[in-house]
C-alpha cells in the first residue's frame, strides 16, 4: 500500500500544474466525507468540512460563518436530510448541492424492525440513574436509510464514484485528474478492506455494545457481532429498560466491550459498565484528529479497526 500511496501522491503533483485560476471550492458537511472528497480533488480543487472537528451532525445548528461557506461554495456535498436536517432550509433553491441519498449507484442500508427501541429526550450529562427514574419512556422506530454511509468502505467507493461524476460535470477540464484520483482512492480502500478483514476475522464472535446505532455499514463489511446499542440517535437518551437489558447482558458475560463516542459524555455508558469486568472502548465515527489529504480516509478506517481490535481481544 505504501508504494501505491506514493504513486497516487506523485500523480496529484503532476496534474497540479494544470490548475486554473479558479479552482472549485467544495464543501462537505462532516469530516469523513471531506476525507473522501479531498482525495478526489487532490491537486486541482479545494475542499473543507462545515462542521468543526469532532462535532456530531445529529444536533448541529449552522453558524453565520457556515452559511457563508455554503453560499460561496461551487458544490455542497451532504448525505441528505436524514442526517443533516439543518441544511434543508439553507439549500432550498441551491442547485449546487449533491445529496448522496438522492443518487443512484450507492448501496445504502435501510433500518428494519430490529431497530425499534424505547427512548427519551437525551441530555448528555445524564447517567443510568436518571434514566431509571424517568417514566416517560416510549418507543422509537428507526426507519428508512441509514445515513452513516461513510462507515462502509465499499459504499465509500460508490460515494467517490458519484462525487467524481459531479466534479467532472462541473469541471470537465480536469476530468483526467479526477478519474486518476478516483482510481487511486479505490485501490487504497480495497487494499484496506483486505487488511482489516484479516485483522478483524478472529474477533467475529466477540460481542459488544455501541453507544448509538450508527456502525452497521462497517459491521456488515467485516462480520462483527453487535449485540445492541444504547440509543438509536445520540440526542435521545436510552430508556431504563434498554439500560437494564444491557447491564444484565454484561453481568452474564455476553459482551467483551462497550463502546462510547468522544462526541458525547460517557456517563451513561460508565454507569452501566460499573461493577462489571467488561472493557470500555471508544469509537469515533467523525474522524476527529484525522487530517484530510492522501490516505486520510484509509487512516480513518484503520483507526476504527484498531479501536475494535483493542477492545474485543
C-alpha positions as CSV (number, residue, x, y, z in Angstrom):
1,X,0.0,0.0,0.0
2,X,2.9,2.3,0.7
3,X,4.0,2.1,-2.9
4,X,0.5,2.8,-4.2
5,X,0.1,5.8,-1.9
6,X,3.4,7.2,-3.2
7,X,2.4,6.8,-6.8
8,X,-1.0,8.4,-6.2
9,X,0.6,11.3,-4.4
10,X,3.0,11.8,-7.3
11,X,0.2,11.7,-9.7
12,X,-1.5,14.6,-7.9
13,X,1.7,16.7,-8.1
14,X,1.9,16.0,-11.9
15,X,-1.6,17.2,-12.5
16,X,-1.4,20.2,-10.2
17,X,0.3,22.3,-12.9
18,X,-3.0,22.2,-14.8
19,X,-5.0,24.1,-12.2
20,X,-6.9,27.0,-13.5
21,X,-7.1,30.4,-11.9
22,X,-10.5,29.5,-10.4
23,X,-10.3,26.1,-8.7
24,X,-13.6,24.5,-7.5
25,X,-14.5,25.3,-3.9
26,X,-16.1,22.2,-2.5
27,X,-17.6,21.9,1.0
28,X,-18.9,18.8,2.8
29,X,-20.9,18.6,6.0
30,X,-18.8,16.2,8.1
31,X,-15.1,15.5,8.2
32,X,-15.3,11.8,7.0
33,X,-16.9,13.0,3.8
34,X,-14.2,15.6,3.4
35,X,-11.6,12.9,3.8
36,X,-13.1,11.3,0.6
37,X,-13.5,14.5,-1.3
38,X,-10.1,15.8,-0.5
39,X,-8.5,12.8,-2.2
40,X,-10.7,13.1,-5.2
41,X,-9.9,16.8,-5.6
42,X,-6.1,16.5,-4.8
43,X,-4.0,18.8,-7.0
44,X,-6.9,20.6,-8.6
45,X,-9.6,21.8,-6.2
46,X,-10.2,22.9,-2.6
47,X,-12.4,21.1,-0.1
48,X,-13.3,21.6,3.6
49,X,-15.9,20.4,6.1
50,X,-18.5,22.7,7.5
51,X,-18.8,21.0,10.9
52,X,-15.9,21.5,13.3
53,X,-13.8,18.5,14.0
54,X,-15.4,16.0,16.4
55,X,-18.9,17.5,16.0
56,X,-21.9,15.3,15.5
57,X,-24.4,16.3,12.8
58,X,-27.3,14.9,14.7
59,X,-27.9,18.0,16.7
60,X,-25.9,20.7,14.9
61,X,-27.0,24.2,14.3
62,X,-25.5,26.3,11.5
63,X,-23.4,29.4,12.4
64,X,-23.4,32.5,10.2
65,X,-19.9,31.6,9.0
66,X,-21.2,28.2,7.9
67,X,-23.9,29.8,5.9
68,X,-21.3,32.0,4.2
69,X,-19.2,29.0,3.3
70,X,-22.2,27.3,1.8
71,X,-23.2,30.3,-0.3
72,X,-19.6,30.7,-1.6
73,X,-19.2,27.0,-2.5
74,X,-19.2,25.7,-6.0
75,X,-20.5,22.4,-4.7
76,X,-22.0,21.4,-1.4
77,X,-21.9,17.6,-0.6
78,X,-24.1,16.2,2.1
79,X,-25.6,12.9,2.9
80,X,-29.2,14.1,2.9
81,X,-32.0,15.4,5.2
82,X,-32.0,12.1,7.1
83,X,-28.7,13.2,8.7
84,X,-28.2,16.9,8.1
85,X,-31.7,18.3,8.7
86,X,-30.1,21.7,9.5
87,X,-29.2,22.1,5.7
88,X,-32.7,21.7,4.3
89,X,-33.7,25.4,4.6
90,X,-30.4,26.9,3.6
91,X,-30.1,24.7,0.5
92,X,-33.6,25.5,-0.8
93,X,-33.2,26.8,-4.4
94,X,-29.5,26.0,-4.4
95,X,-28.7,23.8,-7.4
96,X,-25.0,23.5,-6.5
97,X,-25.5,20.7,-4.0
98,X,-25.2,16.9,-4.1
99,X,-27.4,15.0,-1.7
100,X,-26.0,11.4,-1.7
101,X,-29.2,9.8,-0.6
102,X,-30.8,11.0,-3.9
103,X,-28.1,9.5,-6.1
104,X,-28.2,6.1,-7.9
105,X,-25.3,3.8,-7.5
106,X,-24.9,3.9,-3.7
107,X,-25.9,0.8,-1.8
108,X,-27.5,2.4,1.3
109,X,-28.5,0.2,4.3
110,X,-32.1,0.5,5.4
111,X,-33.2,0.3,9.1
112,X,-35.5,-2.6,9.8
113,X,-37.9,-3.7,12.5
114,X,-34.9,-4.7,14.7
115,X,-34.1,-1.0,15.2
116,X,-37.2,-0.4,17.4
117,X,-36.1,0.8,20.8
118,X,-37.5,2.8,23.7
119,X,-36.1,6.3,24.1
120,X,-36.3,9.6,25.9
121,X,-35.0,13.0,25.1
122,X,-31.3,12.7,25.8
123,X,-29.2,15.0,27.9
124,X,-25.5,14.3,27.5
125,X,-24.7,14.6,31.2
126,X,-27.3,12.2,32.4
127,X,-26.3,8.7,33.6
128,X,-28.2,5.5,34.2
129,X,-29.7,6.5,37.5
130,X,-31.7,9.4,35.8
131,X,-33.0,7.1,33.1
132,X,-34.2,4.5,35.6
133,X,-36.3,7.1,37.4
134,X,-37.8,8.7,34.3
135,X,-41.2,7.3,33.5
136,X,-41.6,8.8,30.1
137,X,-40.1,6.0,28.0
138,X,-41.7,5.4,24.7
139,X,-41.0,3.5,21.6
140,X,-38.8,5.0,18.9
141,X,-38.6,3.3,15.5
142,X,-35.6,3.8,13.3
143,X,-36.7,3.6,9.7
144,X,-35.6,4.5,6.2
145,X,-32.0,5.0,5.1
146,X,-29.1,4.6,7.4
147,X,-27.2,7.8,6.7
148,X,-23.8,6.8,8.2
149,X,-22.7,5.8,4.7
150,X,-19.0,6.8,5.2
151,X,-18.6,4.0,7.6
152,X,-18.9,1.4,4.8
153,X,-15.7,1.0,2.8
154,X,-17.4,-0.4,-0.2
155,X,-20.1,2.3,0.0
156,X,-17.3,4.9,0.3
157,X,-16.0,3.8,-3.1
158,X,-19.5,4.1,-4.5
159,X,-19.8,7.6,-3.0
160,X,-16.5,8.5,-4.5
161,X,-17.6,7.5,-8.0
162,X,-20.8,9.6,-7.7
163,X,-18.9,12.6,-6.4
164,X,-16.3,12.2,-9.2
165,X,-19.0,12.3,-11.8
166,X,-20.3,15.6,-10.4
167,X,-16.8,17.1,-10.2
168,X,-16.2,16.2,-13.9
169,X,-19.5,17.6,-14.8
170,X,-18.7,21.0,-13.2
171,X,-15.0,21.0,-14.1
172,X,-14.5,18.9,-17.3
173,X,-11.1,20.4,-17.9
174,X,-9.7,18.3,-15.1
175,X,-11.6,15.1,-15.9
176,X,-8.4,13.1,-16.3
177,X,-7.1,14.0,-12.8
178,X,-10.4,13.4,-11.1
179,X,-10.6,10.0,-12.6
180,X,-7.0,9.2,-11.7
181,X,-7.6,10.3,-8.1
182,X,-10.7,8.1,-8.0
183,X,-8.7,5.1,-9.3
184,X,-6.0,5.6,-6.6
185,X,-8.7,6.1,-3.9
186,X,-10.5,2.9,-4.9
187,X,-7.3,0.8,-4.9
188,X,-6.3,2.1,-1.5
189,X,-9.7,1.4,0.1
190,X,-9.8,-2.1,-1.5
191,X,-6.4,-2.9,-0.1
192,X,-7.5,-1.7,3.3
193,X,-10.6,-3.8,3.2
194,X,-8.4,-6.9,2.7
195,X,-6.1,-5.8,5.6
196,X,-9.0,-5.1,8.0
197,X,-10.8,-8.3,7.0
198,X,-7.7,-10.3,8.1
199,X,-7.3,-8.4,11.3
200,X,-11.0,-8.5,12.4
201,X,-11.9,-12.0,11.3
202,X,-10.7,-13.7,14.5
203,X,-12.9,-11.3,16.5
204,X,-16.1,-12.1,14.6
205,X,-17.7,-13.9,17.5
206,X,-16.8,-11.4,20.2
207,X,-20.0,-9.4,21.1
208,X,-20.2,-5.8,22.1
209,X,-22.5,-2.8,22.5
210,X,-22.1,0.6,20.9
211,X,-23.3,4.0,22.0
212,X,-25.6,4.7,19.1
213,X,-26.9,2.8,16.1
214,X,-24.5,4.1,13.5
215,X,-21.9,1.4,12.7
216,X,-24.0,-1.0,10.6
217,X,-22.0,-0.4,7.4
218,X,-18.7,-1.2,9.0
219,X,-20.1,-4.1,10.9
220,X,-21.7,-5.8,7.9
221,X,-18.5,-5.3,5.9
222,X,-16.3,-7.1,8.5
223,X,-18.8,-9.5,10.1
224,X,-18.7,-8.0,13.5
225,X,-21.1,-9.1,16.3
226,X,-23.0,-6.0,17.5
227,X,-25.2,-7.1,20.4
228,X,-27.1,-3.8,20.6
229,X,-26.9,-0.1,21.2
230,X,-27.8,2.4,23.9
231,X,-29.7,4.7,21.6
232,X,-30.8,4.9,18.0
233,X,-29.8,8.6,17.9
234,X,-27.2,10.4,20.0
235,X,-29.7,13.1,21.1
236,X,-32.1,10.6,22.5
237,X,-31.4,9.3,26.0
238,X,-31.6,5.5,26.4
239,X,-34.7,4.2,28.3
240,X,-34.5,2.4,31.6
241,X,-35.5,-0.9,30.0
242,X,-32.7,-0.7,27.4
243,X,-30.1,0.1,30.1
244,X,-31.3,-2.7,32.3
245,X,-31.2,-5.2,29.5
246,X,-27.7,-4.2,28.5
247,X,-26.5,-4.4,32.1
248,X,-28.0,-7.9,32.5
249,X,-26.1,-9.0,29.4
250,X,-22.9,-7.6,30.7
251,X,-23.3,-9.3,34.0
252,X,-24.0,-12.6,32.2
253,X,-20.6,-12.1,30.4
254,X,-22.2,-11.9,27.0
255,X,-20.1,-8.9,25.8
256,X,-16.4,-8.2,25.5
257,X,-16.7,-4.5,25.2
258,X,-18.9,-1.4,25.4
259,X,-18.1,1.5,23.1
260,X,-18.7,5.1,23.8
261,X,-18.1,8.1,21.5
262,X,-15.9,11.1,22.0
263,X,-18.7,13.4,20.8
264,X,-20.9,12.6,23.8
265,X,-20.4,12.2,27.5
266,X,-19.7,8.6,28.5
267,X,-21.6,8.9,31.8
268,X,-24.5,6.6,30.7
269,X,-22.0,4.0,29.4
270,X,-19.9,4.2,32.6
271,X,-22.9,3.8,34.8
272,X,-24.0,0.6,33.0
273,X,-20.5,-0.9,33.0
274,X,-19.7,0.0,36.6
275,X,-19.2,-3.2,38.7
276,X,-18.7,-5.5,35.7
277,X,-15.5,-6.8,34.1
278,X,-16.4,-5.6,30.6
279,X,-13.9,-3.4,28.9
280,X,-14.8,0.1,27.7
281,X,-13.6,1.4,24.3
282,X,-14.1,4.4,22.1
283,X,-15.3,4.5,18.5
284,X,-15.0,7.8,16.7
285,X,-17.3,7.9,13.7
286,X,-16.5,11.5,12.9
287,X,-12.7,11.1,12.2
288,X,-11.6,13.6,14.9
289,X,-8.0,14.4,14.5
290,X,-7.5,12.8,11.1
291,X,-6.2,15.4,8.6
292,X,-7.7,15.5,5.1
293,X,-5.2,14.5,2.4
294,X,-3.8,11.5,0.7
295,X,-4.6,8.4,2.7
296,X,-6.8,10.2,5.1
297,X,-9.9,8.0,4.6
298,X,-7.8,4.9,4.9
299,X,-6.3,6.1,8.2
300,X,-9.9,6.7,9.4
301,X,-10.8,3.1,8.5
302,X,-7.7,1.8,10.2
303,X,-8.4,3.8,13.3
304,X,-11.8,2.2,13.6
305,X,-10.3,-1.2,13.0
306,X,-7.8,-0.7,15.7
307,X,-10.4,0.5,18.2
308,X,-12.4,-2.7,17.6
309,X,-9.3,-4.9,17.8
310,X,-8.0,-3.3,21.0
311,X,-11.3,-3.7,22.9
312,X,-12.5,-7.1,21.5
313,X,-9.3,-9.1,22.1
